Amino acid sequence: MIDLSTGEHHPLEQANSAGATDSYHSWSSNSRWIVFGSRRTDGLYTRPYIAYIDTTGNSAKPFLLPKKTRSFTPAL
């Protein structure tokens, strides 16, 4: 993440995954939350992850929202 006014950069180390592709990033209106799609859980299905960004530009570890049921099999 780069502050365009100062050029200062903040790697989002907590939010990044080791080897999984994260995509379709979207910011909240107050710039404190980011949601993105990732297959980091199982490598098959893209799920929405949410992470908090503090006022200094550091990210918290992303999380998934809890599901109503544990097992889910999409219709093919």
matplotlib code that plots the C-alpha trace (Angstrom):
import matplotlib.pyplot as plt

x = [0.0, 1.4, 0.5, 0.2, 0.8, 4.1, 5.3, 5.6, 4.8, 3.3, 3.6, 0.4, 2.3, -0.5, -3.1, -1.0, -1.1, 1.9, 1.4, -2.4, -3.7, -5.7, -7.9, -10.8, -9.8, -12.3, -12.0, -14.5, -15.6, -13.5, -10.4, -10.1, -11.4, -10.5, -12.3, -10.8, -11.3, -8.8, -8.5, -6.1, -8.4, -8.5, -7.2, -10.5, -13.2, -12.7, -14.0, -14.3, -11.7, -11.9, -9.0, -8.7, -6.1, -5.1, -4.3, -0.6, -1.3, -0.7, -3.1, -4.6, -4.8, -7.8, -10.8, -13.8, -17.3, -18.8, -21.1, -24.5, -23.5, -20.0, -20.5, -21.4, -21.4, -22.1, -24.5, -22.8]
y = [0.0, 3.4, 6.8, 8.9, 12.2, 11.2, 8.2, 6.2, 2.5, -0.1, -3.8, -5.5, -8.5, -9.7, -9.6, -11.3, -15.1, -17.4, -18.4, -17.9, -15.5, -12.6, -10.5, -8.1, -5.8, -3.3, -0.6, 0.6, 4.3, 5.2, 3.3, 1.2, -2.1, -4.1, -7.0, -9.3, -12.7, -15.5, -19.2, -19.5, -21.9, -24.8, -23.6, -24.4, -21.8, -18.1, -16.7, -13.1, -12.2, -9.0, -7.2, -4.1, -1.4, 0.9, 4.6, 3.9, 1.7, -1.7, -4.5, -7.0, -10.7, -11.2, -13.3, -15.0, -14.3, -17.4, -19.5, -20.8, -24.3, -25.9, -28.0, -26.4, -28.1, -25.8, -27.0, -27.9]
z = [0.0, -0.9, 0.5, -2.8, -0.9, 0.7, -1.3, 1.9, 1.5, 3.9, 3.0, 4.0, 5.4, 7.7, 4.9, 2.3, 1.9, 1.2, -2.4, -2.8, -5.3, -3.8, -6.1, -6.5, -3.7, -2.5, 0.2, 2.7, 2.5, 5.5, 4.2, 7.3, 5.9, 2.8, 1.3, -1.3, -2.9, -2.1, -2.6, 0.4, 2.3, -0.1, -3.4, -5.1, -4.2, -3.9, -0.6, 0.6, 3.2, 5.3, 6.9, 9.1, 8.2, 11.1, 11.0, 10.4, 7.4, 9.0, 8.3, 10.7, 9.8, 7.4, 8.4, 6.8, 8.0, 9.8, 7.7, 8.8, 8.1, 8.0, 4.9, 1.6, -1.7, -4.6, -7.3, -10.5]

ax = plt.figure().add_subplot(projection="3d")
ax.plot(x, y, z, "-o")
ax.set_aspect("equal")
plt.show()
